[in-house]
Amino acid sequence: MAKKTRKPRVLWTKDDIRLLKSMVREKTKTSVVARKLKRTPTATRQKAAALGVKLPGTSKRKRKA
């Protein structure tokens, strides 16, 4: 059985960006934001970083030595 290929969503609309920012203000989890926007968590994190918006739970973690 062949793998299904996903059709990429190329453009972020103004409504998508507005929703992303409002959900970040409400401290919504990245996975929930991504599901609501019908995008992957990675794409959501990348767009948030490009906009300078900090998603909850995306801070750098320190590794134990």
BASE-552964 format. One record per atom (N, C-alpha, C, O): residue in three letters; residue number from 1; x, y, z; chain; atom name. Coordinates in pm, 1 decimal. Each point is the difference from the previous one (the first is absolute). Example, Ala and Ser with C-alpha at 12.3 -4.5 7.8 and 13.67 -1.06 7.14 Angstrom:
BEGIN
@r->ALA&k->1&x->1319.0&y->-569.0&z->780.0&c->A&a->N .
@r->ALA&k->1&x->-89.0&y->119.0&z->0.0&c->A&a->CA .
@r->ALA&k->1&x->90.0&y->120.0&z->0.0&c->A&a->C .
@r->ALA&k->1&x->103.6&y->-1.9&z->66.5&c->A&a->O .
@r->SER&k->2&x->-138.6&y->106.9&z->-138.5&c->A&a->N .
@r->SER&k->2&x->82.0&y->119.0&z->6.0&c->A&a->CA .
@r->SER&k->2&x->-77.0&y->109.0&z->73.0&c->A&a->C .
@r->SER&k->2&x->50.9&y->110.8&z->16.9&c->A&a->O .
//
This chain:
BEGIN
@r->MET&k->1&x->83.5&y->-117.3&z->0.0&c->A&a->N .
@r->MET&k->1&x->-83.5&y->117.3&z->0.0&c->A&a->CA .
@r->MET&k->1&x->88.7&y->124.6&z->0.0&c->A&a->C .
@r->MET&k->1&x->93.2&y->10.3&z->79.8&c->A&a->O .
@r->ALA&k->2&x->-121.3&y->80.4&z->-165.9&c->A&a->N .
@r->ALA&k->2&x->81.0&y->121.5&z->-13.1&c->A&a->CA .
@r->ALA&k->2&x->-28.0&y->95.9&z->115.0&c->A&a->C .
@r->ALA&k->2&x->-110.7&y->6.1&z->53.4&c->A&a->O .
@r->LYS&k->3&x->214.0&y->68.1&z->-17.5&c->A&a->N .
@r->LYS&k->3&x->-14.6&y->101.1&z->104.1&c->A&a->CA .
@r->LYS&k->3&x->-83.6&y->116.4&z->-49.4&c->A&a->C .
@r->LYS&k->3&x->10.8&y->41.4&z->-115.5&c->A&a->O .
@r->LYS&k->4&x->-92.9&y->10.1&z->202.7&c->A&a->N .
@r->LYS&k->4&x->-76.9&y->118.4&z->-36.9&c->A&a->CA .
@r->LYS&k->4&x->92.1&y->121.2&z->7.0&c->A&a->C .
@r->LYS&k->4&x->78.5&y->14.3&z->93.7&c->A&a->O .
@r->THR&k->5&x->-88.6&y->69.5&z->-190.3&c->A&a->N .
@r->THR&k->5&x->78.7&y->122.4&z->4.0&c->A&a->CA .
@r->THR&k->5&x->-89.0&y->112.1&z->48.3&c->A&a->C .
@r->THR&k->5&x->-117.3&y->8.1&z->-36.6&c->A&a->O .
@r->ARG&k->6&x->172.4&y->76.5&z->117.1&c->A&a->N .
@r->ARG&k->6&x->-75.5&y->112.8&z->51.8&c->A&a->CA .
@r->ARG&k->6&x->11.3&y->117.9&z->-94.4&c->A&a->C .
@r->ARG&k->6&x->104.6&y->23.9&z->-60.5&c->A&a->O .
@r->LYS&k->7&x->-211.9&y->47.8&z->49.2&c->A&a->N .
@r->LYS&k->7&x->1.8&y->120.1&z->-81.4&c->A&a->CA .
@r->LYS&k->7&x->38.3&y->116.1&z->92.1&c->A&a->C .
@r->LYS&k->7&x->-76.0&y->33.1&z->91.1&c->A&a->O .
@r->PRO&k->8&x->190.5&y->28.5&z->-112.5&c->A&a->N .
@r->PRO&k->8&x->43.1&y->105.4&z->90.7&c->A&a->CA .
@r->PRO&k->8&x->-84.8&y->126.1&z->-11.8&c->A&a->C .
@r->PRO&k->8&x->-40.4&y->40.3&z->-109.1&c->A&a->O .
@r->ARG&k->9&x->14.6&y->20.7&z->224.5&c->A&a->N .
@r->ARG&k->9&x->-67.2&y->129.0&z->0.0&c->A&a->CA .
@r->ARG&k->9&x->110.3&y->103.8&z->-9.4&c->A&a->C .
@r->ARG&k->9&x->80.6&y->13.7&z->92.0&c->A&a->O .
@r->VAL&k->10&x->-76.6&y->56.5&z->-198.2&c->A&a->N .
@r->VAL&k->10&x->112.2&y->87.9&z->-27.6&c->A&a->CA .
@r->VAL&k->10&x->-10.1&y->131.5&z->76.8&c->A&a->C .
@r->VAL&k->10&x->95.3&y->40.4&z->66.7&c->A&a->O .
@r->LEU&k->11&x->-207.1&y->24.7&z->-75.5&c->A&a->N .
@r->LEU&k->11&x->-12.0&y->133.6&z->56.2&c->A&a->CA .
@r->LEU&k->11&x->-74.1&y->2.2&z->132.8&c->A&a->C .
@r->LEU&k->11&x->-95.7&y->-74.4&z->21.4&c->A&a->O .
@r->TRP&k->12&x->141.9&y->161.0&z->66.6&c->A&a->N .
@r->TRP&k->12&x->-70.1&y->25.8&z->124.8&c->A&a->CA .
@r->TRP&k->12&x->-87.7&y->122.9&z->-24.0&c->A&a->C .
@r->TRP&k->12&x->49.1&y->104.0&z->-43.9&c->A&a->O .
@r->THR&k->13&x->-175.2&y->-115.7&z->71.9&c->A&a->N .
@r->THR&k->13&x->-90.5&y->113.7&z->-16.8&c->A&a->CA .
@r->THR&k->13&x->9.6&y->92.1&z->121.0&c->A&a->C .
@r->THR&k->13&x->55.1&y->-37.0&z->103.7&c->A&a->O .
@r->LYS&k->14&x->-108.8&y->155.7&z->-118.3&c->A&a->N .
@r->LYS&k->14&x->-2.5&y->93.7&z->112.5&c->A&a->CA .
@r->LYS&k->14&x->-80.8&y->-56.6&z->115.2&c->A&a->C .
@r->LYS&k->14&x->32.7&y->21.9&z->116.6&c->A&a->O .
@r->ASP&k->15&x->-139.0&y->-95.3&z->-150.0&c->A&a->N .
@r->ASP&k->15&x->-82.7&y->-61.6&z->103.6&c->A&a->CA .
@r->ASP&k->15&x->77.8&y->-108.1&z->74.8&c->A&a->C .
@r->ASP&k->15&x->-14.3&y->-13.3&z->121.5&c->A&a->O .
@r->ASP&k->16&x->96.3&y->-64.1&z->-192.8&c->A&a->N .
@r->ASP&k->16&x->83.3&y->-102.6&z->63.5&c->A&a->CA .
@r->ASP&k->16&x->96.4&y->64.6&z->99.7&c->A&a->C .
@r->ASP&k->16&x->15.1&y->-47.5&z->112.5&c->A&a->O .
@r->ILE&k->17&x->48.3&y->153.9&z->-153.9&c->A&a->N .
@r->ILE&k->17&x->97.0&y->68.7&z->85.2&c->A&a->CA .
@r->ILE&k->17&x->-69.6&y->62.1&z->120.9&c->A&a->C .
@r->ILE&k->17&x->50.6&y->-7.0&z->112.0&c->A&a->O .
@r->ARG&k->18&x->-165.3&y->67.0&z->-135.3&c->A&a->N .
@r->ARG&k->18&x->-77.3&y->60.1&z->108.6&c->A&a->CA .
@r->ARG&k->18&x->-40.0&y->-106.4&z->103.3&c->A&a->C .
@r->ARG&k->18&x->10.4&y->22.4&z->120.6&c->A&a->O .
@r->LEU&k->19&x->-56.1&y->-137.7&z->-169.4&c->A&a->N .
@r->LEU&k->19&x->-39.8&y->-109.2&z->88.2&c->A&a->CA .
@r->LEU&k->19&x->120.6&y->-54.2&z->76.0&c->A&a->C .
@r->LEU&k->19&x->-9.8&y->-28.0&z->119.5&c->A&a->O .
@r->LEU&k->20&x->122.5&y->13.1&z->-187.0&c->A&a->N .
@r->LEU&k->20&x->122.4&y->-46.5&z->64.1&c->A&a->CA .
@r->LEU&k->20&x->38.5&y->91.6&z->114.8&c->A&a->C .
@r->LEU&k->20&x->26.5&y->-46.6&z->110.8&c->A&a->O .
@r->LYS&k->21&x->-23.3&y->176.3&z->-136.8&c->A&a->N .
@r->LYS&k->21&x->38.9&y->95.7&z->103.2&c->A&a->CA .
@r->LYS&k->21&x->-97.9&y->1.7&z->116.9&c->A&a->C .
@r->LYS&k->21&x->41.7&y->8.9&z->115.5&c->A&a->O .
@r->SER&k->22&x->-171.3&y->-17.2&z->-144.5&c->A&a->N .
@r->SER&k->22&x->-98.0&y->3.5&z->108.6&c->A&a->CA .
@r->SER&k->22&x->8.4&y->-126.2&z->85.9&c->A&a->C .
@r->SER&k->22&x->-15.5&y->6.9&z->121.9&c->A&a->O .
@r->MET&k->23&x->40.0&y->-121.8&z->-184.7&c->A&a->N .
@r->MET&k->23&x->12.0&y->-123.5&z->77.4&c->A&a->CA .
@r->MET&k->23&x->128.0&y->-2.9&z->82.8&c->A&a->C .
@r->MET&k->23&x->2.7&y->-58.5&z->108.3&c->A&a->O .
@r->VAL&k->24&x->103.1&y->121.3&z->-158.6&c->A&a->N .
@r->VAL&k->24&x->124.4&y->9.0&z->76.3&c->A&a->CA .
@r->VAL&k->24&x->-22.0&y->88.1&z->123.2&c->A&a->C .
@r->VAL&k->24&x->48.7&y->-31.3&z->108.6&c->A&a->O .
@r->ARG&k->25&x->-122.2&y->141.4&z->-126.1&c->A&a->N .
@r->ARG&k->25&x->-30.7&y->87.3&z->113.8&c->A&a->CA .
@r->ARG&k->25&x->-76.6&y->-75.0&z->108.5&c->A&a->C .
@r->ARG&k->25&x->15.9&y->27.6&z->118.9&c->A&a->O .
@r->GLU&k->26&x->-99.2&y->-122.8&z->-161.2&c->A&a->N .
@r->GLU&k->26&x->-77.4&y->-80.1&z->94.3&c->A&a->CA .
@r->GLU&k->26&x->80.6&y->-117.6&z->55.8&c->A&a->C .
@r->GLU&k->26&x->-51.1&y->-78.7&z->79.7&c->A&a->O .
@r->LYS&k->27&x->177.2&y->67.3&z->-122.3&c->A&a->N .
@r->LYS&k->27&x->92.5&y->-105.0&z->42.7&c->A&a->CA .
@r->LYS&k->27&x->-51.7&y->-139.4&z->-34.6&c->A&a->C .
@r->LYS&k->27&x->4.4&y->-91.8&z->81.9&c->A&a->O .
@r->THR&k->28&x->-53.2&y->78.3&z->-204.1&c->A&a->N .
@r->THR&k->28&x->-48.6&y->-127.8&z->-51.5&c->A&a->CA .
@r->THR&k->28&x->118.9&y->-84.5&z->-44.8&c->A&a->C .
@r->THR&k->28&x->96.8&y->53.3&z->-54.2&c->A&a->O .
@r->LYS&k->29&x->-103.3&y->-183.9&z->76.1&c->A&a->N .
@r->LYS&k->29&x->108.4&y->-90.2&z->-39.2&c->A&a->CA .
@r->LYS&k->29&x->20.9&y->3.2&z->-151.3&c->A&a->C .
@r->LYS&k->29&x->-93.2&y->22.8&z->-77.1&c->A&a->O .
@r->THR&k->30&x->216.8&y->-45.9&z->37.6&c->A&a->N .
@r->THR&k->30&x->36.2&y->1.3&z->-141.9&c->A&a->CA .
@r->THR&k->30&x->-80.2&y->-102.3&z->-79.9&c->A&a->C .
@r->THR&k->30&x->-45.1&y->28.8&z->-110.8&c->A&a->O .
@r->SER&k->31&x->27.6&y->-146.6&z->166.4&c->A&a->N .
@r->SER&k->31&x->-73.2&y->-104.8&z->-72.4&c->A&a->CA .
@r->SER&k->31&x->-145.1&y->39.1&z->-23.9&c->A&a->C .
@r->SER&k->31&x->-56.5&y->-33.2&z->-104.2&c->A&a->O .
@r->VAL&k->32&x->-4.0&y->102.6&z->198.5&c->A&a->N .
@r->VAL&k->32&x->-138.8&y->43.7&z->-13.9&c->A&a->CA .
@r->VAL&k->32&x->-9.5&y->111.3&z->-104.5&c->A&a->C .
@r->VAL&k->32&x->-91.5&y->1.4&z->-82.4&c->A&a->O .
@r->VAL&k->33&x->185.9&y->90.7&z->86.7&c->A&a->N .
@r->VAL&k->33&x->3.6&y->109.0&z->-98.4&c->A&a->CA .
@r->VAL&k->33&x->15.0&y->-58.2&z->-140.4&c->A&a->C .
@r->VAL&k->33&x->-71.0&y->39.9&z->-92.3&c->A&a->O .
@r->ALA&k->34&x->163.2&y->-133.9&z->77.1&c->A&a->N .
@r->ALA&k->34&x->25.1&y->-61.9&z->-130.3&c->A&a->CA .
@r->ALA&k->34&x->-124.4&y->-72.2&z->-51.4&c->A&a->C .
@r->ALA&k->34&x->-33.6&y->10.1&z->-117.9&c->A&a->O .
@r->ARG&k->35&x->-33.5&y->-81.7&z->205.2&c->A&a->N .
@r->ARG&k->35&x->-120.4&y->-71.9&z->-40.8&c->A&a->CA .
@r->ARG&k->35&x->-108.7&y->96.5&z->-44.5&c->A&a->C .
@r->ARG&k->35&x->-69.5&y->-24.3&z->-98.7&c->A&a->O .
@r->LYS&k->36&x->55.5&y->134.0&z->172.3&c->A&a->N .
@r->LYS&k->36&x->-101.8&y->99.7&z->-33.1&c->A&a->CA .
@r->LYS&k->36&x->29.5&y->65.1&z->-136.0&c->A&a->C .
@r->LYS&k->36&x->-91.9&y->29.2&z->-76.6&c->A&a->O .
@r->LEU&k->37&x->220.6&y->-6.9&z->47.3&c->A&a->N .
@r->LEU&k->37&x->40.0&y->62.1&z->-125.6&c->A&a->CA .
@r->LEU&k->37&x->11.9&y->-101.0&z->-114.5&c->A&a->C .
@r->LEU&k->37&x->23.7&y->38.1&z->-114.7&c->A&a->O .
@r->LYS&k->38&x->-40.2&y->-166.6&z->146.3&c->A&a->N .
@r->LYS&k->38&x->15.6&y->-108.4&z->-97.7&c->A&a->CA .
@r->LYS&k->38&x->139.5&y->1.4&z->-61.3&c->A&a->C .
@r->LYS&k->38&x->17.3&y->-9.9&z->-121.5&c->A&a->O .
@r->ARG&k->39&x->81.2&y->22.5&z->209.7&c->A&a->N .
@r->ARG&k->39&x->140.9&y->-0.9&z->-39.1&c->A&a->CA .
@r->ARG&k->39&x->76.9&y->-89.6&z->95.6&c->A&a->C .
@r->ARG&k->39&x->-52.1&y->-40.3&z->104.0&c->A&a->O .
@r->THR&k->40&x->175.5&y->9.5&z->-139.4&c->A&a->N .
@r->THR&k->40&x->81.3&y->-82.7&z->87.5&c->A&a->CA .
@r->THR&k->40&x->54.8&y->84.9&z->114.0&c->A&a->C .
@r->THR&k->40&x->14.1&y->121.4&z->-14.4&c->A&a->O .
@r->PRO&k->41&x->17.1&y->-185.3&z->128.9&c->A&a->N .
@r->PRO&k->41&x->60.9&y->75.1&z->110.3&c->A&a->CA .
@r->PRO&k->41&x->131.3&y->67.1&z->-41.4&c->A&a->C .
@r->PRO&k->41&x->29.9&y->110.6&z->45.0&c->A&a->O .
@r->THR&k->42&x->47.8&y->-176.5&z->-129.8&c->A&a->N .
@r->THR&k->42&x->127.0&y->57.5&z->-45.6&c->A&a->CA .
@r->THR&k->42&x->-23.3&y->126.4&z->-81.5&c->A&a->C .
@r->THR&k->42&x->68.3&y->100.5&z->20.1&c->A&a->O .
@r->ALA&k->43&x->-164.0&y->-104.9&z->-111.7&c->A&a->N .
@r->ALA&k->43&x->-30.9&y->117.7&z->-81.7&c->A&a->CA .
@r->ALA&k->43&x->-50.5&y->114.3&z->87.7&c->A&a->C .
@r->ALA&k->43&x->30.8&y->116.7&z->-24.3&c->A&a->O .
@r->THR&k->44&x->-108.1&y->-151.5&z->125.7&c->A&a->N .
@r->THR&k->44&x->-53.3&y->101.5&z->91.3&c->A&a->CA .
@r->THR&k->44&x->112.4&y->64.8&z->79.9&c->A&a->C .
@r->THR&k->44&x->3.2&y->122.0&z->15.8&c->A&a->O .
@r->ARG&k->45&x->90.0&y->-204.9&z->35.0&c->A&a->N .
@r->ARG&k->45&x->114.0&y->54.4&z->74.9&c->A&a->CA .
@r->ARG&k->45&x->86.7&y->89.5&z->-88.0&c->A&a->C .
@r->ARG&k->45&x->44.8&y->106.1&z->43.3&c->A&a->O .
@r->GLN&k->46&x->-21.7&y->-149.5&z->-166.6&c->A&a->N .
@r->GLN&k->46&x->83.5&y->78.6&z->-91.1&c->A&a->CA .
@r->GLN&k->46&x->-63.7&y->134.6&z->-31.9&c->A&a->C .
@r->GLN&k->46&x->69.3&y->101.6&z->-4.9&c->A&a->O .
@r->LYS&k->47&x->-198.6&y->-99.9&z->-16.6&c->A&a->N .
@r->LYS&k->47&x->-68.6&y->126.2&z->-31.1&c->A&a->CA .
@r->LYS&k->47&x->1.1&y->91.3&z->121.7&c->A&a->C .
@r->LYS&k->47&x->20.3&y->120.7&z->-12.9&c->A&a->O .
@r->ALA&k->48&x->-41.8&y->-177.3&z->130.0&c->A&a->N .
@r->ALA&k->48&x->2.8&y->79.8&z->122.0&c->A&a->CA .
@r->ALA&k->48&x->138.4&y->61.7&z->20.0&c->A&a->C .
@r->ALA&k->48&x->11.2&y->116.5&z->38.1&c->A&a->O .
@r->ALA&k->49&x->92.6&y->-193.2&z->-63.4&c->A&a->N .
@r->ALA&k->49&x->136.4&y->51.5&z->13.2&c->A&a->CA .
@r->ALA&k->49&x->25.4&y->111.2&z->-101.5&c->A&a->C .
@r->ALA&k->49&x->64.2&y->100.0&z->32.1&c->A&a->O .
@r->ALA&k->50&x->-114.1&y->-116.9&z->-153.6&c->A&a->N .
@r->ALA&k->50&x->18.4&y->102.3&z->-103.0&c->A&a->CA .
@r->ALA&k->50&x->-73.0&y->129.3&z->36.7&c->A&a->C .
@r->ALA&k->50&x->43.9&y->109.2&z->-35.8&c->A&a->O .
@r->LEU&k->51&x->-155.6&y->-122.7&z->107.4&c->A&a->N .
@r->LEU&k->51&x->-76.3&y->118.0&z->42.2&c->A&a->CA .
@r->LEU&k->51&x->52.6&y->59.8&z->130.1&c->A&a->C .
@r->LEU&k->51&x->-41.4&y->108.5&z->40.6&c->A&a->O .
@r->GLY&k->52&x->133.1&y->-180.3&z->24.2&c->A&a->N .
@r->GLY&k->52&x->53.4&y->46.7&z->127.8&c->A&a->CA .
@r->GLY&k->52&x->-94.9&y->-27.0&z->115.5&c->A&a->C .
@r->GLY&k->52&x->6.0&y->66.5&z->103.4&c->A&a->O .
@r->VAL&k->53&x->-93.4&y->-164.3&z->-121.7&c->A&a->N .
@r->VAL&k->53&x->-97.0&y->-37.0&z->102.7&c->A&a->CA .
@r->VAL&k->53&x->52.4&y->-123.6&z->71.7&c->A&a->C .
@r->VAL&k->53&x->48.5&y->-93.3&z->-64.0&c->A&a->O .
@r->LYS&k->54&x->-58.0&y->92.1&z->196.0&c->A&a->N .
@r->LYS&k->54&x->52.6&y->-111.3&z->76.5&c->A&a->CA .
@r->LYS&k->54&x->-113.1&y->-93.8&z->41.2&c->A&a->C .
@r->LYS&k->54&x->-86.9&y->37.1&z->78.9&c->A&a->O .
@r->LEU&k->55&x->88.8&y->-158.0&z->-132.7&c->A&a->N .
@r->LEU&k->55&x->-100.5&y->-99.7&z->34.4&c->A&a->CA .
@r->LEU&k->55&x->30.5&y->-60.0&z->136.6&c->A&a->C .
@r->LEU&k->55&x->116.7&y->-12.1&z->37.4&c->A&a->O .
@r->PRO&k->56&x->-219.3&y->-25.5&z->37.2&c->A&a->N .
@r->PRO&k->56&x->24.6&y->-63.2&z->129.7&c->A&a->CA .
@r->PRO&k->56&x->69.1&y->-135.0&z->-17.6&c->A&a->C .
@r->PRO&k->56&x->-35.7&y->-78.1&z->-88.2&c->A&a->O .
@r->GLY&k->57&x->134.5&y->51.8&z->172.6&c->A&a->N .
@r->GLY&k->57&x->67.3&y->-128.7&z->-4.7&c->A&a->CA .
@r->GLY&k->57&x->106.5&y->-13.0&z->-106.4&c->A&a->C .
@r->GLY&k->57&x->46.6&y->-111.2&z->-25.3&c->A&a->O .
@r->THR&k->58&x->-5.8&y->219.8&z->-38.5&c->A&a->N .
@r->THR&k->58&x->102.8&y->-9.5&z->-103.6&c->A&a->CA .
@r->THR&k->58&x->132.0&y->60.9&z->45.6&c->A&a->C .
@r->THR&k->58&x->87.5&y->28.3&z->-81.8&c->A&a->O .
@r->SER&k->59&x->-73.6&y->-8.5&z->211.5&c->A&a->N .
@r->SER&k->59&x->125.9&y->55.5&z->47.7&c->A&a->CA .
@r->SER&k->59&x->107.7&y->-108.7&z->-5.4&c->A&a->C .
@r->SER&k->59&x->-30.1&y->-119.4&z->-0.5&c->A&a->O .
@r->LYS&k->60&x->153.7&y->162.7&z->-3.4&c->A&a->N .
@r->LYS&k->60&x->110.2&y->-94.9&z->-7.2&c->A&a->CA .
@r->LYS&k->60&x->15.3&y->-68.5&z->135.2&c->A&a->C .
@r->LYS&k->60&x->-1.7&y->64.5&z->104.9&c->A&a->O .
@r->ARG&k->61&x->16.5&y->-195.6&z->-109.8&c->A&a->N .
@r->ARG&k->61&x->17.4&y->-77.0&z->122.0&c->A&a->CA .
@r->ARG&k->61&x->147.4&y->-27.3&z->21.3&c->A&a->C .
@r->ARG&k->61&x->75.4&y->-21.9&z->-94.8&c->A&a->O .
@r->LYS&k->62&x->-36.1&y->23.6&z->219.9&c->A&a->N .
@r->LYS&k->62&x->138.6&y->-30.5&z->32.6&c->A&a->CA .
@r->LYS&k->62&x->14.1&y->-150.3&z->15.6&c->A&a->C .
@r->LYS&k->62&x->-82.0&y->-64.8&z->65.0&c->A&a->O .
@r->ARG&k->63&x->187.3&y->9.8&z->-125.6&c->A&a->N .
@r->ARG&k->63&x->25.9&y->-142.3&z->12.3&c->A&a->CA .
@r->ARG&k->63&x->82.5&y->-26.9&z->122.5&c->A&a->C .
@r->ARG&k->63&x->84.7&y->79.9&z->39.9&c->A&a->O .
@r->LYS&k->64&x->-111.1&y->-193.2&z->18.6&c->A&a->N .
@r->LYS&k->64&x->82.6&y->-41.8&z->114.9&c->A&a->CA .
@r->LYS&k->64&x->131.1&y->-57.2&z->-51.2&c->A&a->C .
@r->LYS&k->64&x->2.2&y->-73.9&z->-98.5&c->A&a->O .
@r->ALA&k->65&x->105.0&y->107.7&z->164.6&c->A&a->N .
@r->ALA&k->65&x->131.4&y->-45.8&z->-42.8&c->A&a->CA .
@r->ALA&k->65&x->28.4&y->-140.8&z->46.6&c->A&a->C .
@r->ALA&k->65&x->107.2&y->-53.8&z->-27.8&c->A&a->O .
//
